[in-house]
Structure formats: structure tokens, C-alpha cells
Amino acid sequence: MYKNKLKIDKVVLCFLLTILTLFSTSNIRAQIVEKEYTNIEEALKEPNKVIRLNLQNQSNFNSFKDIEKFKNLKYLNLRNMNLNAVPKEVTTLVNLTILDLGQNNFKFLPQNFNSLKNLQELYLDKEKNLALYEDFEILGKLPNLTTLHLENNNINILPTNINKLNKLENLYLNNNNLEVVNLEFTRLTNLKYLNLRNNNLNVVPAEIISLKGLEILDLGSNNFKILPTNFNSLQNLQELYLDNEKNIELYEDLEILSELRNLKILHLENNHIKTLPKNIGKLNNLEKLYLSDNDLETLPIYFKELKKLKYIDLLHNPITTPIDLFKKMNSGLKINF
């Protein structure tokens, strides 16, 4: 019996030691991941433990030869470092998953940039000199690139070879000068998030309608009036930004949006809206509605038809109706007023 008890105690002890080891290891890993180095000298003390390195705004940095020592680096930030070329040492960091090269001065990515096989997110925003066609040829060879930032790049037209970026899930094209997107855009069938905010779109590009997997679409701060009638093809769309659209034909657009069965979040801020059309009640799957910075004095009675609505933002409206009346329409409704 004593021997059996001893065996059980050993088993319990081994189990506890295993748990403690796993717990300690996970804590060490968490600590390594959480540490973000901003000083190269400090990082070089234990280069194999460096997971995140942030050198942004260090325009006088000249130790790029040391970067390749960080074999386990997953995040590298070289933003705003006055780079005229991407340092060749960057392409040796094969474990990189996030790379920020924004706000520099280079035109071309290096030809061996496709050695970054694990790269998932790339920032190329605020790069006014980018040779997009040549760079897209290289980016198309990155098997795991799912998020690309091209904001604030003065882009007037997208190259036809954008179709090679067909693994992208998130694409940021906001704050450019786009008036149209080309037909090849329809090949980006894996896109879930698309940001076209603050371009020069007078109409919603028909090519967007082919992106059936879109879940979040930002069309805010453009110049169009009416959504295309086949916009209801985007049946996976969950969140839509139509804010800062002063010319929007709200009644017509709500008719189309009412056919999007998965639309849960709608942004209509800063649109000079004085009254909400009665067909707002047709958006019966809506959970959040943003109406701040408009000219609303009250909400219509048919607003109570939005049974699933959990949150409404009415900030900066000249509302005169008591808020309690709105809450009676939906007892679980949270109102930001």
C-alpha cells in the first residue's frame, strides 16, 4: 500500500512539474512577445529573443547590417526613416509577419523581397514615389500577404496587375485620388475589408460588387449619390461606412441596404440628415447605427421596427424629443446623446 501511495505521489508530482514548466514557458514566451525594442544596442544584447523591433523616426540610423541578426523577428517598423531604398538586410528576416515601411522615399521593392514568405501585413502608405506596377509583381509572390496598406499615396489609378494580389483579405486605399477601379480588381475575391475612404469616387465602382466575401466596406468621404442596384449582392457585408457623403440619396440607398441580410453596423455620420426616411425600419438586422453630427431633431415612430438595434449614436444633433421616448421603443437600446 505504501508503494502504491509512493507511485501515486510520483505521478502527481510529475504532473505538477509539467504544469509548472508549461506555465513558466508560456509566461516567458508572453514576456518575449510583449517586449518591443526601440533601441538597437539594447536589442543586440540578446538578438534571438527579439520579436518586435520599432525603429520608426530614427532617420540617422545606419546600423542596418545588424538587423539580420534578429533571426526570430516577427515585427519590424522602419517608418519615417528617410529610406531611399529598402535595406537588403530586411529580406533575410524570413520570420517577419508584419513590416512597416511607410512614409519613406523609395520607389522599388528589392527583387528578393519575396523571400519574406511569412509576411502577412505590409505598410507602404505615405509613399508618394512607389512604382506600383513593379512592386505589385513582387508582392504577388508573397504567399501569406493578407493585409496591404497603400493609404495617402496620391494613387490616381491602380495597375492592372493588382489581380496578382489575390490572397489579400484587407486592403487600405483610403486618402488617394481614385475615381475608378479597374476590371482586374474583381479578382481580389478573398477581400473581407476594403477601405476606399476619401477618394474621388462619383459613383460606387461596379467592380466592388464582385467581391462577394466583403464584410467591412468603407466608402465614406466620397461624392456619390446612389448605391448601385446590385449592391445587394454583397450578402456577407456586416459593416458599411457611408459617412461624410453630403449628396447621398438616403431613401433609395436604404431600399437597397434593406436587402443585405447580414448588415449589422451602418455609419451615416456628418451627412446633413434632417429626417430619416420611413424605410429605415426595413434594416431589421441592424445592431449599431451611427448618426452623429447630423441635423436630426427627432427619430420617426417607425424606428421601433429596428428590433435588433443595440446602440445608436446621436451625438451632436439638435434632438428635442426626450431620450426616454426613444428608449421606450427598444428597452435594451443604448443611446449616445
N, C-alpha and C positions, 0 to 999 in steps of 0.2 A: 504493500500500500504506500509505503514511504517512497519507493522507487517510482511508482506511478505518479505520485504528487510532484516528485522532482522533475519528471518528464513534462508534466503539465506546466510547471513553473518555468521550465526552459522554453517551452513553446510560447508561453505568454510573454516572456522576456524578449525572445526573438521578434515576436510580433510588435511589441512596443518599440524596440530598437529600430525596426523597419519603418514604423510610422514616424518616429522622431527624425530618422535620416531623410525620409521623403519630405517632411515638413521643413527641415533645415535647408534642404536643397532647393525647395520651391521658394523659400524666403530669400536665399542668396540670388537665385535667378531673378526674382522680382526686384531686388535691390539693384542688380546689374542693369536690368531693363529701364528702371526708373531714372537712373543716373544719366544726365545729359551734360556732356563735357563742352565747354566753350573756350577752353584754354588748351592749346596743342601740347604744351610742356607737361601739363598735368596728365593729359590723356596718354602720353608716351610712356609714363611710368609703368603702366600695366596695359599695353595695347590690346591684348587678347580679351580683356574684359570690357572694352569699349564697344557699346552697342549703338549709342547715339552721339553724334558729333555736330555741334552747331557753331559754325564759323561766320555767320552772316555779319555783314557790315564791316568786316575786317579787311579793308581794301589794301592794306600794306602787307598782308600775309604772303610769305614767299617760301613756305616750307612744304610745298605740295609733294615733294619726294617722300615725306614722312607719312602721307595719307595711306599709302599702300601697305603700311604695317598693321593697319586695323582690319585684320582678316575677318573678324566677326561683325563688322559694322553693318547695321541694317538701315540706319537713318543718317543722312548727311545733308547739311544745309550750307550751301555756298552762295546764298542770296546776297545781292548788292555788294559784290567784291570787286567790281570793275574788271571782270574777266573778259578778255578779247578772244579767248579760246577756252574750251573745256579742258581742264588739266588731264593729260593722258593717264595719270595715276588713278583717276576715278574709275576707269574701265577695268581695273584689276580687282575692284571691290565686288566680287561676284555674289556676295550675300545681301547686297543692298536691296531693300524693298521700297524705300522712299528716298527720292533725291530732289532737292530744291536747288534749281539753277536760275531762279527768277531774278529779274532786274540786273542783268549784266549786259555785255555788249557784243557777244559772239553771234555769228551767222550760222555756222555749221556745227552739227554734232560730229564727233570723230567716227570714222568708218567702223571701228571696232566697238562702238557703243553697244552693239547687240550682244556683247559678251555678258552684259548685265541681265542674265536670264531670269533672275528672281525679282527684277524691278516691277513693282505694282503701281506706284504712283510717282508721277513726274511733273514738276513745276517748271514751265517755260513761259511764265507770264511776265509782262513788262519787258519783253524782249523785242524791241522795235525793228531789229535788223535780221530777224530769223529768215532763213531761206527755207520756207515751209515745205516745198516740194521735195527737196533733197533730204530734209530732216524726216519727213513722213516715210520716205523709202527706208530709212534706218529704223525708225520706230516700229514699222510694220513687222520687223524681225524679232521683236521682243515678245516672247510667248505669254508672259504673265502681266503685261501692262494693261491695267483696267481703269486707271484714272489719269487724265491728262488735263493740265491747266494751261490755257492759252489766253487768259484774260489780258485786257489792256495792251494789245499788240498792234493796234491800228490795222487789223485784218479787213481788207475790202472784199476779198473773195477767197474761198477755200480751194486748194489744189484738188485736182481730180483724183489723185491717189490717196485721198483721205479714206477711201474704201478699204485700204490695206490695214487700217486700224480697227479691224472688225471684232477684236476682242474687248474693246473699250466698253465699260459699264457706266462711267461717269465722265462727262466732257464739259469743260468750262470754257465758253466762248463769249462771256459777258464783257461789256465795255469795249467792243470793237466797232467796226463800221460796216457790218454786213447788211446788205439789202436783200440778198437771196442766198440760198444754199443750193449747191449743185446736185444733180441726179445721183451721183455716187454716194451721197450722204445716206441714201436709203439702204446701203449695205451694212450700216452700223447697227445690226439687228440685236446686238446684246446690250445696247444702251438702256440703262434704267434711270439715269439722271442726266438732264440736258439743261444747260444754262445759256440762254440767248438774251439775257437782260441787257438793256441799254445798247442796242444796235440801231440800225436804221430800217427796221422792218415795217413796211407799209401794209404788208399782208403777211399772214402766217404762212410760212413756206409749206407747200403741199407735200414736200419730201418728208416732213416730220410725221405725217400720218402713217407712213410705212413702218415707223418704229414702234411696233406693237408691244414691246416689252417695257416701254417708258412707265415709270412710277412717279417721278417728280419732274415737272417741266416749268421752267421759269421764263416767261415771255414779258415780264414787266418792263416798263420804261421804253416802249416802242411806240409806233404810230398807227397801228391798225385799228379798224373799227369792228370788224365781224370775224368770228372764227369760221373756218371752212365747214361746210355742212357735213363732211365726212370726218370731222374731228371726233365724232363719237366712236370711231374705230379704235381709239386708244383706251380700250376697255380695262387695261391694267393701271391706268393713271389714278394715283391716290392724292397727289398734291399739285395744285396749279396756281401759279403766280400771274395775275392779271392786274397788278397794281401799277400806279402811275401811268395809266392808259386813259388820257383825258377824252379821247374820241370814241371810246368803246360804246357799242350799241348793246346795252345791258339786256334788254328783253330778248332779243334774238339770240344772244350768246347763252343766256340761261336756258333757253329751249334746247340748245344743243348739249349743254353740260348736263341737263337732267337725264340724258341717256347714258351717262357714264356711271355705271352701277357701283364702281369702286372709289369714286371721288369722295374723299373724306375731309380734305382741307382746301379751302379756297381763299385766296388773297385778293381783295378788292380795295386796298388802301389807297388814299390820295387820288381818287378818281372823280372828284366833284359830284358825287352821287347825292341827290336831294331826296329822292324817294326810291324805294325798292319795288321793282315790278312784282305783280302778284304771283308770277311763275317761279319766284324764289322758293316757294313751297314745294316745288317739284324735285328739289335737290334733297330727297328724303333719306339719303345715306350720309349726308354731311355731318361731320362731328365738330369741326372748327371753322369759324368764319371770321375773317379779319376785315373790318370796315372802318378802321381808324382814319382820321384826317379826311373825312368827307363832310357833307353838309346836311346830314340826317337830323331831323327834329324828332322823329318817332319811328317805330317799327310797325309795319302793317299787321293786321289781325291774322292774315294767312301765314304769318311767321310761325304760328304754333304748329303748323304741319311738319316742321322740321323736328321730328320726334327723337332723332338720334343726336341732335346738337348738344354738345357738352360745354362748348366755350365760344364766346363771341367777344370780339374786341371792338368797342365803340368809342375808344379814346379820341378826344379832340373832335367831337361832333356837338352841334348845338342842341342836344337832346333836351326836350321839355317834358316829355312823359315820365312819370315816376318809374324808377327802375323796378319796383316791386310788381308792377303790372307785367313787365317782361318776364319776370321770374314765375309768375302765375301760369304763363304759357307753357313753361317747362320747369318743373320743380328742381331738377338736377342741373340746371344751366348756370355756369359760371360766367359772369359778365365783368369785363374790364371797362370801367367807365370813368 
